[in-house]
Amino acid sequence: MGQLSFYSAEARQPCVGDLAGLLCGPGRALGFARGRAARVSIALDTRDRAAAVVAALAERGVQARFELVRTPVRVEAGDEPVTGCGAPDGIHPDEVPPDGLPQDGDVPDGTAPDEPLDEVLDAPVDDEQDGFAPVVIGSGRSRPAAPEPEPDAEPAAGAGAAEPGAAEPGAAEPEAVGPEPEFTESWQVVTAFRTDLAGLAARWLDGDRKVVPPDFALDGAALRLWALASGRWVESGSGYLLGLDPEAPDTHEPLRKALATSGLPSTLLTGRAGGPALRVAGRRRLERLAELVGRAPRGVAERTWPAA
């Protein structure tokens, strides 16, 4: 094995500043207590990768935990909006009267305010010879009701009989069941809020926006954590990809320049081309990348680690 480069990950002791490699990828920093403390978090695609990142942080004296997170898939523009829970279609939940009752002055649809509603009680009938109408109690009459006609005989078998499984007349149709909600799964690694991470967060944050420090120099230790978190080979084997943060597009070009300054020119790939990511290709460039990041950590699949 040749002499290690001064910028190689194995040429010096790990330190907290190496966590900048996670921020080169999809990692995020969050300040706390007016900048006196901060934490770092990152979403990873596999459990093995998350465990390897936690172990790498422990080597730098930073304790972290990881857990599986399920995130609902976002609804694309043009899809049917989801109706609010408990609110009728087309009505804002705030406009629904309490207990579903109409307010003062509300009138049922199709009924004018002055129109009487359907009669509930039968009107008295003056059919007595002495001119007195029978007393009405409730909704029935004093006279017994006329006998109801007997129901028609059931149709003969085979003549107009309903087919098995056919819905009965007047039966409510079953409600259509919508598609199952889709989720994406990721493994979230989160550190505790620490005072020694405050300086790192201050350099990578402009308010709430993630930025690349103007004087950022990418060394082997940070590049090692970057590859550990989001590195992978191109499916065709024609290059190695270093994943970028899709939520921070302004960091992509500065990171490409920082990678070129470290001797690794790369190509910026968009989301449609398998990105966002930086693609390093060519035998000499891949040899330098493998030299800078060092040997694969324990538990990391060889297919995801840079090699010449």
Long-range contacts (C-beta under 8 A, 24 or more apart in sequence): 4-291, 5-220, 5-291, 5-292, 7-219, 7-220, 7-262, 7-292, 8-220, 8-291, 8-292, 8-294, 9-219, 9-220, 9-221, 9-223, 9-224, 9-292, 9-293, 9-294, 10-220, 10-294, 10-295, 11-220, 12-221, 14-56, 14-59, 14-60, 14-221, 15-60, 15-221, 16-60, 16-61, 16-62, 16-196, 16-197, 16-200, 17-200, 17-221, 17-222, 18-60, 18-221, 18-222, 18-224, 18-225, 19-57, 19-60, 19-62, 19-197, 19-200, 19-225, 20-200, 20-204, 20-216, 20-222, 20-225, 21-221, 21-222, 21-223, 21-224, 21-225, 21-226, 21-227, 21-228, 21-229, 22-53, 22-225, 22-226, 22-229, 23-200, 23-204, 23-210, 24-218, 24-222, 24-226, 24-242, 24-244, 24-251, 24-255, 25-226, 25-229, 25-230, 25-242, 25-243, 25-244, 25-245, 26-229, 26-230, 26-243, 26-244, 26-245, 26-246, 26-247, 27-229, 27-245, 28-210, 28-245, 29-197, 29-200, 29-201, 29-204, 29-205, 29-210, 30-201, 31-198, 31-201, 31-202, 31-205, 32-193, 33-193, 35-198, 35-201, 35-202, 36-195, 36-198, 37-193, 37-194, 37-195, 37-197, 37-198, 38-193, 38-194, 38-197, 38-198, 38-200, 38-201, 38-202, 39-190, 39-191, 39-192, 39-193, 39-194, 39-197, 40-190, 40-191, 40-197, 40-200, 40-201, 41-188, 41-189, 41-190, 41-191, 42-188, 42-189, 42-229, 43-69, 43-186, 43-187, 43-188, 43-189, 44-186, 44-187, 44-188, 44-189, 44-229, 44-230, 45-186, 45-187, 46-187, 47-187, 48-299, 48-300, 48-301, 49-187, 49-228, 49-229, 49-300, 49-304, 50-187, 50-188, 50-189, 51-299, 52-228, 52-297, 52-298, 52-299, 52-300, 53-189, 53-225, 53-228, 53-229, 54-189, 55-297, 55-298, 55-299, 56-224, 56-225, 56-228, 56-297, 57-189, 57-191, 62-191, 62-194, 62-197, 63-191, 63-192, 64-189, 64-190, 64-191, 64-192, 65-189, 65-190, 66-187, 66-188, 66-189, 66-190, 67-187, 67-188, 68-185, 68-186, 68-187, 68-188, 69-185, 69-186, 69-187, 69-188, 70-183, 70-184, 70-185, 71-183, 71-184, 71-185, 71-186, 72-181, 72-182, 72-183, 73-181, 73-182, 73-183, 73-184, 209-248, 209-250, 210-245, 210-247, 210-248, 210-250, 210-251, 211-248, 211-250, 211-251, 212-251, 212-254, 212-255, 212-258, 216-254, 216-258, 217-258, 217-261, 217-262, 218-255, 218-258, 218-259, 218-261, 218-262, 219-262, 219-292, 220-291, 220-292, 220-293, 220-294, 223-262, 223-289, 223-292, 223-293, 224-292, 224-293, 224-294, 227-289, 227-293, 227-305, 227-306, 228-297, 228-300, 230-277, 231-304, 231-305, 231-306, 232-304, 233-303, 233-304, 234-274, 234-279, 234-281, 238-281, 239-267, 239-279, 239-280, 239-281, 239-282, 239-286, 240-279, 240-280, 240-281, 240-286, 240-289, 240-306, 241-269, 241-274, 241-275, 241-277, 241-278, 241-279, 241-280, 242-266, 242-277, 242-278, 242-280, 243-275, 243-276, 243-277, 244-275, 244-276, 244-277, 244-278, 245-276, 246-271, 246-276, 249-276, 252-276, 252-278, 262-292, 263-288, 264-288, 264-289, 264-292, 280-306, 283-308
